[in-house]
Amino acid sequence: METGQLEERAVRTGASLAFAAQGRRHGEEAVQAYKAAKNAFTGYSHKSGEEKVDTLADALIKLLDGLIATRRQIGSVSGQLTLI
């Protein structure tokens, strides 16, 4: 193999590993956000009407943060697959 081909292979491998690490990180961020949204409902039944609305808004924001992290994870995996 030529030196150029070896360098390209090394660059592709490194980029693929970087995308994999990004995908994992974004996946972990998504799980944390989903768990935070789920935990927002702890003690939900004992709250007043206004507190329930605030809790729902907080849980919705955390859920949306999780969806954004999931989208980023998909982008990282797509980038990784593009290199193959």
The first five atom37 places (N, CA, C, CB, O) and aatype in JSON, in Angstrom:
{
  "aatype": [12, 6, 16, 7, 5, 10, 6, 6, 1, 0, 19, 1, 16, 7, 0, 15, 10, 0, 13, 0, 0, 5, 7, 1, 1, 8, 7, 6, 6, 0, 19, 5, 0, 18, 11, 0, 0, 11, 2, 0, 13, 16, 7, 18, 15, 8, 11, 15, 7, 6, 6, 11, 19, 3, 16, 10, 0, 3, 0, 10, 9, 11, 10, 10, 3, 7, 10, 9, 0, 16, 1, 1, 5, 9, 7, 15, 19, 15, 7, 5, 10, 16, 10, 9],
  "atom_mask": [
    [1, 1, 1, 1, 1],
    [1, 1, 1, 1, 1],
    [1, 1, 1, 1, 1],
    [1, 1, 1, 0, 1],
    [1, 1, 1, 1, 1],
    [1, 1, 1, 1, 1],
    [1, 1, 1, 1, 1],
    [1, 1, 1, 1, 1],
    [1, 1, 1, 1, 1],
    [1, 1, 1, 1, 1],
    [1, 1, 1, 1, 1],
    [1, 1, 1, 1, 1],
    [1, 1, 1, 1, 1],
    [1, 1, 1, 0, 1],
    [1, 1, 1, 1, 1],
    [1, 1, 1, 1, 1],
    [1, 1, 1, 1, 1],
    [1, 1, 1, 1, 1],
    [1, 1, 1, 1, 1],
    [1, 1, 1, 1, 1],
    [1, 1, 1, 1, 1],
    [1, 1, 1, 1, 1],
    [1, 1, 1, 0, 1],
    [1, 1, 1, 1, 1],
    [1, 1, 1, 1, 1],
    [1, 1, 1, 1, 1],
    [1, 1, 1, 0, 1],
    [1, 1, 1, 1, 1],
    [1, 1, 1, 1, 1],
    [1, 1, 1, 1, 1],
    [1, 1, 1, 1, 1],
    [1, 1, 1, 1, 1],
    [1, 1, 1, 1, 1],
    [1, 1, 1, 1, 1],
    [1, 1, 1, 1, 1],
    [1, 1, 1, 1, 1],
    [1, 1, 1, 1, 1],
    [1, 1, 1, 1, 1],
    [1, 1, 1, 1, 1],
    [1, 1, 1, 1, 1],
    [1, 1, 1, 1, 1],
    [1, 1, 1, 1, 1],
    [1, 1, 1, 0, 1],
    [1, 1, 1, 1, 1],
    [1, 1, 1, 1, 1],
    [1, 1, 1, 1, 1],
    [1, 1, 1, 1, 1],
    [1, 1, 1, 1, 1],
    [1, 1, 1, 0, 1],
    [1, 1, 1, 1, 1],
    [1, 1, 1, 1, 1],
    [1, 1, 1, 1, 1],
    [1, 1, 1, 1, 1],
    [1, 1, 1, 1, 1],
    [1, 1, 1, 1, 1],
    [1, 1, 1, 1, 1],
    [1, 1, 1, 1, 1],
    [1, 1, 1, 1, 1],
    [1, 1, 1, 1, 1],
    [1, 1, 1, 1, 1],
    [1, 1, 1, 1, 1],
    [1, 1, 1, 1, 1],
    [1, 1, 1, 1, 1],
    [1, 1, 1, 1, 1],
    [1, 1, 1, 1, 1],
    [1, 1, 1, 0, 1],
    [1, 1, 1, 1, 1],
    [1, 1, 1, 1, 1],
    [1, 1, 1, 1, 1],
    [1, 1, 1, 1, 1],
    [1, 1, 1, 1, 1],
    [1, 1, 1, 1, 1],
    [1, 1, 1, 1, 1],
    [1, 1, 1, 1, 1],
    [1, 1, 1, 0, 1],
    [1, 1, 1, 1, 1],
    [1, 1, 1, 1, 1],
    [1, 1, 1, 1, 1],
    [1, 1, 1, 0, 1],
    [1, 1, 1, 1, 1],
    [1, 1, 1, 1, 1],
    [1, 1, 1, 1, 1],
    [1, 1, 1, 1, 1],
    [1, 1, 1, 1, 1]
  ],
  "atom_positions": [
    [[0.83, -1.19, 0.0], [0.0, 0.0, 0.0], [0.87, 1.25, 0.0], [-0.94, 0.0, 1.21], [1.98, 1.26, 0.54]],
    [[0.36, 2.27, -0.6], [1.07, 3.54, -0.61], [0.9, 4.26, 0.71], [0.59, 4.42, -1.77], [-0.04, 4.0, 1.46]],
    [[1.81, 5.17, 0.99], [1.75, 5.95, 2.22], [0.47, 6.76, 2.3], [2.97, 6.87, 2.33], [-0.13, 6.88, 3.37]],
    [[0.05, 7.33, 1.17], [-1.18, 8.12, 1.14], [-2.4, 7.31, 1.53], [0.0, 0.0, 0.0], [-3.28, 7.8, 2.24]],
    [[-2.45, 6.07, 1.06], [-3.58, 5.21, 1.4], [-3.57, 4.85, 2.88], [-3.55, 3.94, 0.55], [-4.62, 4.8, 3.51]],
    [[-2.4, 4.61, 3.42], [-2.29, 4.3, 4.84], [-2.71, 5.5, 5.69], [-0.85, 3.89, 5.2], [-3.4, 5.33, 6.7]],
    [[-2.3, 6.7, 5.28], [-2.69, 7.9, 6.02], [-4.19, 8.11, 5.96], [-1.97, 9.13, 5.47], [-4.82, 8.45, 6.96]],
    [[-4.77, 7.91, 4.78], [-6.22, 8.07, 4.64], [-6.95, 7.07, 5.51], [-6.64, 7.91, 3.17], [-7.96, 7.4, 6.14]],
    [[-6.45, 5.86, 5.54], [-7.08, 4.83, 6.37], [-7.01, 5.21, 7.85], [-6.4, 3.46, 6.14], [-7.98, 5.04, 8.59]],
    [[-5.86, 5.73, 8.28], [-5.7, 6.14, 9.67], [-6.63, 7.3, 10.0], [-4.24, 6.55, 9.94], [-7.22, 7.33, 11.08]],
    [[-6.77, 8.24, 9.09], [-7.66, 9.39, 9.3], [-9.11, 8.91, 9.39], [-7.51, 10.43, 8.17], [-9.86, 9.35, 10.26]],
    [[-9.5, 8.01, 8.49], [-10.87, 7.48, 8.52], [-11.14, 6.74, 9.83], [-11.1, 6.54, 7.32], [-12.21, 6.9, 10.42]],
    [[-10.18, 5.94, 10.26], [-10.35, 5.21, 11.51], [-10.49, 6.16, 12.69], [-9.16, 4.26, 11.74], [-11.37, 5.99, 13.53]],
    [[-9.64, 7.17, 12.73], [-9.71, 8.15, 13.81], [-11.02, 8.92, 13.81], [0.0, 0.0, 0.0], [-11.61, 9.14, 14.86]],
    [[-11.47, 9.32, 12.62], [-12.74, 10.06, 12.52], [-13.91, 9.16, 12.92], [-12.94, 10.59, 11.09], [-14.84, 9.61, 13.58]],
    [[-13.85, 7.9, 12.52], [-14.91, 6.96, 12.88], [-14.98, 6.77, 14.39], [-14.7, 5.61, 12.18], [-16.07, 6.73, 14.96]],
    [[-13.82, 6.66, 15.03], [-13.79, 6.53, 16.49], [-14.31, 7.79, 17.17], [-12.37, 6.24, 16.97], [-15.0, 7.71, 18.19]],
    [[-14.0, 8.94, 16.62], [-14.49, 10.21, 17.19], [-16.01, 10.29, 17.08], [-13.84, 11.41, 16.47], [-16.67, 10.7, 18.03]],
    [[-16.56, 9.91, 15.92], [-18.02, 9.91, 15.76], [-18.67, 8.91, 16.71], [-18.4, 9.58, 14.31], [-19.73, 9.18, 17.26]],
    [[-18.04, 7.76, 16.91], [-18.58, 6.76, 17.83], [-18.62, 7.29, 19.25], [-17.75, 5.48, 17.77], [-19.6, 7.1, 19.98]],
    [[-17.55, 7.97, 19.65], [-17.5, 8.54, 21.0], [-18.56, 9.63, 21.17], [-16.09, 9.12, 21.29], [-19.21, 9.72, 22.21]],
    [[-18.72, 10.46, 20.13], [-19.76, 11.5, 20.17], [-21.15, 10.87, 20.28], [-19.68, 12.39, 18.9], [-21.98, 11.31, 21.07]],
    [[-21.38, 9.83, 19.5], [-22.67, 9.16, 19.54], [-22.98, 8.6, 20.91], [0.0, 0.0, 0.0], [-24.1, 8.72, 21.4]],
    [[-21.98, 8.0, 21.53], [-22.16, 7.46, 22.87], [-22.47, 8.57, 23.87], [-20.9, 6.68, 23.32], [-23.38, 8.44, 24.69]],
    [[-21.72, 9.66, 23.8], [-21.94, 10.79, 24.71], [-23.34, 11.37, 24.55], [-20.89, 11.89, 24.47], [-24.03, 11.63, 25.54]],
    [[-23.76, 11.56, 23.31], [-25.1, 12.1, 23.07], [-26.17, 11.12, 23.54], [-25.3, 12.42, 21.58], [-27.21, 11.54, 24.06]],
    [[-25.93, 9.84, 23.37], [-26.88, 8.84, 23.86], [-27.01, 8.89, 25.37], [0.0, 0.0, 0.0], [-28.12, 8.79, 25.9]],
    [[-25.89, 9.05, 26.05], [-25.93, 9.15, 27.51], [-26.64, 10.43, 27.95], [-24.5, 9.12, 28.08], [-27.38, 10.42, 28.94]],
    [[-26.43, 11.52, 27.23], [-27.13, 12.78, 27.54], [-28.64, 12.59, 27.37], [-26.64, 13.93, 26.62], [-29.42, 13.1, 28.18]],
    [[-29.04, 11.87, 26.34], [-30.47, 11.64, 26.09], [-31.07, 10.84, 27.24], [-30.68, 10.9, 24.75], [-32.14, 11.18, 27.74]],
    [[-30.39, 9.78, 27.67], [-30.9, 8.96, 28.77], [-31.03, 9.79, 30.03], [-29.98, 7.75, 29.02], [-32.04, 9.68, 30.74]],
    [[-30.04, 10.62, 30.33], [-30.11, 11.46, 31.53], [-31.3, 12.41, 31.46], [-28.81, 12.26, 31.7], [-32.0, 12.6, 32.45]],
    [[-31.52, 13.01, 30.29], [-32.63, 13.95, 30.14], [-33.97, 13.22, 30.27], [-32.55, 14.68, 28.78], [-34.89, 13.74, 30.91]],
    [[-34.09, 12.03, 29.68], [-35.34, 11.27, 29.78], [-35.61, 10.86, 31.23], [-35.28, 10.02, 28.89], [-36.75, 10.92, 31.69]],
    [[-34.56, 10.45, 31.94], [-34.73, 10.08, 33.35], [-35.13, 11.3, 34.19], [-33.44, 9.46, 33.9], [-35.96, 11.18, 35.09]],
    [[-34.54, 12.45, 33.89], [-34.88, 13.67, 34.62], [-36.34, 14.04, 34.38], [-33.96, 14.84, 34.2], [-37.04, 14.46, 35.3]],
    [[-36.8, 13.88, 33.14], [-38.21, 14.17, 32.84], [-39.12, 13.22, 33.6], [-38.47, 14.06, 31.32], [-40.15, 13.63, 34.14]],
    [[-38.74, 11.95, 33.64], [-39.54, 10.96, 34.36], [-39.56, 11.25, 35.86], [-38.99, 9.54, 34.11], [-40.61, 11.15, 36.51]],
    [[-38.41, 11.62, 36.41], [-38.32, 11.91, 37.85], [-39.04, 13.19, 38.23], [-36.87, 12.0, 38.27], [-39.35, 13.39, 39.41]],
    [[-39.31, 14.06, 37.27], [-40.02, 15.31, 37.58], [-41.41, 15.03, 38.12], [-40.12, 16.19, 36.32], [-42.0, 15.87, 38.8]],
    [[-41.94, 13.85, 37.84], [-43.29, 13.52, 38.28], [-43.34, 12.89, 39.67], [-43.94, 12.59, 37.29], [-44.41, 12.54, 40.15]],
    [[-42.19, 12.73, 40.32], [-42.17, 12.17, 41.67], [-42.92, 13.12, 42.6], [-40.7, 11.95, 42.16], [-42.62, 14.31, 42.66]],
    [[-43.87, 12.6, 43.31], [-44.68, 13.41, 44.21], [-45.66, 14.32, 43.49], [0.0, 0.0, 0.0], [-46.19, 15.26, 44.09]],
    [[-45.89, 14.05, 42.24], [-46.75, 14.87, 41.38], [-48.16, 14.97, 41.93], [-46.78, 14.3, 39.97], [-48.77, 16.05, 41.87]],
    [[-48.71, 13.88, 42.46], [-50.12, 13.88, 42.89], [-50.37, 14.77, 44.1], [-50.56, 12.46, 43.21], [-51.52, 15.15, 44.35]],
    [[-49.35, 15.11, 44.85], [-49.52, 15.94, 46.05], [-49.34, 17.42, 45.78], [-48.55, 15.5, 47.12], [-49.35, 18.22, 46.72]],
    [[-49.18, 17.8, 44.53], [-48.93, 19.2, 44.19], [-50.23, 19.92, 43.86], [-47.96, 19.3, 43.02], [-51.23, 19.31, 43.48]],
    [[-50.18, 21.25, 44.01], [-51.33, 22.07, 43.65], [-51.41, 22.19, 42.13], [-51.24, 23.48, 44.3], [-50.51, 21.74, 41.42]],
    [[-52.49, 22.78, 41.65], [-52.68, 22.92, 40.21], [-51.57, 23.69, 39.53], [0.0, 0.0, 0.0], [-51.07, 23.26, 38.49]],
    [[-51.17, 24.82, 40.11], [-50.1, 25.62, 39.51], [-48.77, 24.88, 39.55], [-49.98, 26.97, 40.24], [-47.99, 24.96, 38.6]],
    [[-48.5, 24.17, 40.64], [-47.27, 23.39, 40.75], [-47.24, 22.25, 39.72], [-47.12, 22.82, 42.17], [-46.19, 21.91, 39.18]],
    [[-48.41, 21.68, 39.45], [-48.49, 20.61, 38.45], [-48.16, 21.14, 37.06], [-49.88, 19.97, 38.46], [-47.48, 20.48, 36.28]],
    [[-48.65, 22.33, 36.75], [-48.36, 22.94, 35.45], [-46.86, 23.21, 35.33], [-49.17, 24.26, 35.26], [-46.26, 22.95, 34.29]],
    [[-46.26, 23.74, 36.4], [-44.81, 24.0, 36.39], [-44.04, 22.69, 36.22], [-44.38, 24.71, 37.69], [-43.04, 22.65, 35.5]],
    [[-44.49, 21.64, 36.89], [-43.84, 20.33, 36.78], [-43.95, 19.79, 35.37], [-44.45, 19.34, 37.77], [-42.99, 19.25, 34.83]],
    [[-45.12, 19.92, 34.78], [-45.31, 19.46, 33.4], [-44.42, 20.23, 32.43], [-46.78, 19.61, 32.98], [-43.83, 19.64, 31.52]],
    [[-44.31, 21.54, 32.63], [-43.46, 22.35, 31.76], [-42.0, 21.93, 31.9], [-43.63, 23.85, 32.09], [-41.28, 21.82, 30.91]],
    [[-41.56, 21.71, 33.13], [-40.18, 21.27, 33.38], [-39.92, 19.91, 32.74], [-39.91, 21.21, 34.9], [-38.88, 19.71, 32.11]],
    [[-40.85, 18.98, 32.91], [-40.69, 17.65, 32.32], [-40.67, 17.72, 30.8], [-41.82, 16.72, 32.79], [-39.91, 16.99, 30.16]],
    [[-41.48, 18.58, 30.21], [-41.52, 18.72, 28.76], [-40.19, 19.27, 28.23], [-42.68, 19.64, 28.34], [-39.69, 18.81, 27.21]],
    [[-39.63, 20.24, 28.93], [-38.34, 20.81, 28.52], [-37.26, 19.73, 28.58], [-37.96, 22.01, 29.43], [-36.43, 19.63, 27.67]],
    [[-37.25, 18.94, 29.64], [-36.26, 17.87, 29.77], [-36.45, 16.81, 28.69], [-36.35, 17.23, 31.16], [-35.48, 16.27, 28.16]],
    [[-37.69, 16.51, 28.37], [-37.97, 15.56, 27.3], [-37.46, 16.07, 25.96], [-39.47, 15.28, 27.22], [-36.88, 15.32, 25.18]],
    [[-37.69, 17.35, 25.7], [-37.2, 17.95, 24.45], [-35.68, 17.97, 24.4], [-37.74, 19.38, 24.3], [-35.09, 17.76, 23.34]],
    [[-35.03, 18.21, 25.55], [-33.56, 18.14, 25.6], [-33.1, 16.72, 25.24], [-33.05, 18.54, 27.01], [-32.1, 16.55, 24.54]],
    [[-33.82, 15.72, 25.72], [-33.5, 14.34, 25.39], [-33.66, 14.06, 23.91], [0.0, 0.0, 0.0], [-32.85, 13.35, 23.33]],
    [[-34.69, 14.61, 23.31], [-34.91, 14.41, 21.87], [-33.81, 15.08, 21.05], [-36.29, 14.96, 21.46], [-33.37, 14.54, 20.03]],
    [[-33.37, 16.25, 21.49], [-32.27, 16.93, 20.8], [-31.0, 16.09, 20.89], [-32.03, 18.34, 21.4], [-30.28, 15.95, 19.91]],
    [[-30.71, 15.54, 22.07], [-29.53, 14.7, 22.24], [-29.64, 13.44, 21.38], [-29.34, 14.32, 23.72], [-28.64, 12.98, 20.82]],
    [[-30.83, 12.89, 21.27], [-31.04, 11.72, 20.41], [-30.77, 12.07, 18.96], [-32.47, 11.17, 20.57], [-30.15, 11.29, 18.24]],
    [[-31.22, 13.23, 18.52], [-30.96, 13.68, 17.15], [-29.47, 13.83, 16.9], [-31.68, 15.01, 16.86], [-28.97, 13.46, 15.84]],
    [[-28.76, 14.38, 17.87], [-27.3, 14.51, 17.75], [-26.63, 13.14, 17.67], [-26.74, 15.31, 18.93], [-25.67, 12.95, 16.93]],
    [[-27.15, 12.2, 18.46], [-26.61, 10.84, 18.43], [-26.79, 10.23, 17.05], [-27.29, 9.97, 19.5], [-25.87, 9.61, 16.52]],
    [[-27.96, 10.4, 16.47], [-28.22, 9.89, 15.13], [-27.27, 10.52, 14.12], [-29.7, 10.15, 14.72], [-26.75, 9.84, 13.24]],
    [[-27.03, 11.82, 14.24], [-26.1, 12.5, 13.35], [-24.69, 11.95, 13.47], [0.0, 0.0, 0.0], [-23.99, 11.79, 12.46]],
    [[-24.26, 11.67, 14.69], [-22.92, 11.11, 14.9], [-22.8, 9.72, 14.28], [-22.59, 11.04, 16.4], [-21.79, 9.41, 13.64]],
    [[-23.81, 8.9, 14.46], [-23.79, 7.56, 13.89], [-23.84, 7.64, 12.36], [-24.98, 6.72, 14.42], [-23.16, 6.87, 11.69]],
    [[-24.62, 8.56, 11.82], [-24.66, 8.74, 10.37], [-23.29, 9.16, 9.84], [-25.73, 9.78, 10.0], [-22.85, 8.68, 8.79]],
    [[-22.62, 10.05, 10.55], [-21.29, 10.47, 10.15], [-20.31, 9.31, 10.17], [0.0, 0.0, 0.0], [-19.45, 9.19, 9.3]],
    [[-20.44, 8.47, 11.18], [-19.58, 7.3, 11.3], [-19.81, 6.34, 10.13], [-19.83, 6.58, 12.64], [-18.86, 5.82, 9.56]],
    [[-21.05, 6.11, 9.78], [-21.38, 5.2, 8.69], [-20.94, 5.75, 7.34], [-22.88, 4.93, 8.67], [-20.59, 4.98, 6.44]],
    [[-20.94, 7.06, 7.2], [-20.53, 7.69, 5.95], [-19.05, 7.4, 5.66], [-20.78, 9.22, 6.0], [-18.65, 7.31, 4.5]],
    [[-18.27, 7.25, 6.7], [-16.84, 7.01, 6.55], [-16.52, 5.58, 6.11], [-16.12, 7.31, 7.85], [-15.44, 5.31, 5.59]],
    [[-17.44, 4.69, 6.31], [-17.18, 3.27, 6.01], [-17.23, 3.01, 4.53], [-18.17, 2.37, 6.72], [-17.03, 1.87, 4.1]]
  ]
}
